[in-house]
Amino acid sequence: MATPIFESFDQKIADAMIAAHAAPGGLPGFLGIRFGEFTAGRLVATMEVRDELVTPMGAVHGGVMAGFVDHTLGCVLYPLMKRGQ
């Protein structure tokens, strides 16, 4: 499978996002979202599932998953956007 090419990818923005997530605040900080590898079109993000993020039935709360996915997808797409978009 060929690796996709993203001509508009800005590595400086991706690097700044990784640096900002060294000590994130707000919802990403509360959830404990951490970024690992961040390249054009690929972001490896992790989050420790703590007891307070789990429902009484033992599953990760849907709002937690929604917040994780929303934040991560937004971050992986932002460096692909053209300036001023």
SEVO-981459 format. One record per residue (C-alpha): x, y, z. Coordinates in steps of 0.05 Angstrom, whole numbers, plus 5000, padded with zeros to 4 digits. Example, Ala and Ser with C-alpha at 12.3 -4.5 7.8 and 13.67 -1.06 7.14 Angstrom:
# SEVO-981459
SITE      X      Y      Z
SITE   5246   4910   5156
SITE   5273   4979   5143
***
This chain:
# SEVO-981459
SITE      X      Y      Z
SITE   5000   5000   5000
SITE   5028   5068   4980
SITE   5037   5121   5032
SITE   4991   5180   5018
SITE   5023   5247   5004
SITE   4996   5309   5038
SITE   5028   5369   5004
SITE   4997   5419   5052
SITE   5021   5384   5116
SITE   5057   5433   5162
SITE   5106   5394   5207
SITE   5119   5456   5249
SITE   5046   5458   5270
SITE   5047   5384   5286
SITE   5111   5393   5327
SITE   5079   5451   5365
SITE   5018   5408   5381
SITE   5062   5353   5408
SITE   5100   5403   5451
SITE   5034   5433   5476
SITE   5010   5364   5497
SITE   5070   5354   5543
SITE   5026   5388   5596
SITE   4957   5398   5565
SITE   4901   5436   5600
SITE   4826   5436   5591
SITE   4790   5374   5568
SITE   4852   5341   5538
SITE   4888   5351   5604
SITE   4830   5323   5645
SITE   4824   5262   5600
SITE   4900   5252   5599
SITE   4907   5252   5524
SITE   4979   5244   5503
SITE   5008   5249   5433
SITE   5063   5203   5406
SITE   5080   5198   5333
SITE   5052   5255   5291
SITE   5065   5254   5216
SITE   5025   5275   5155
SITE   4956   5242   5163
SITE   4977   5200   5224
SITE   4973   5216   5297
SITE   4983   5164   5352
SITE   4946   5187   5414
SITE   4937   5151   5480
SITE   4894   5160   5541
SITE   4896   5122   5607
SITE   4827   5097   5625
SITE   4818   5117   5697
SITE   4762   5094   5743
SITE   4726   5161   5740
SITE   4722   5155   5663
SITE   4685   5088   5666
SITE   4610   5076   5672
SITE   4580   5034   5728
SITE   4576   4978   5676
SITE   4651   4979   5666
SITE   4655   5012   5597
SITE   4689   5077   5579
SITE   4637   5132   5582
SITE   4612   5153   5513
SITE   4626   5226   5527
SITE   4699   5209   5544
SITE   4706   5172   5477
SITE   4672   5228   5440
SITE   4719   5279   5471
SITE   4780   5237   5456
SITE   4760   5225   5383
SITE   4739   5298   5372
SITE   4803   5326   5400
SITE   4849   5277   5364
SITE   4816   5283   5296
SITE   4817   5358   5301
SITE   4891   5358   5317
SITE   4910   5309   5261
SITE   4871   5350   5210
SITE   4895   5420   5231
SITE   4966   5414   5202
SITE   4936   5392   5136
SITE   4894   5455   5127
SITE   4920   5510   5083
SITE   4935   5576   5119
SITE   4873   5619   5126
SITE   4826   5561   5113
***
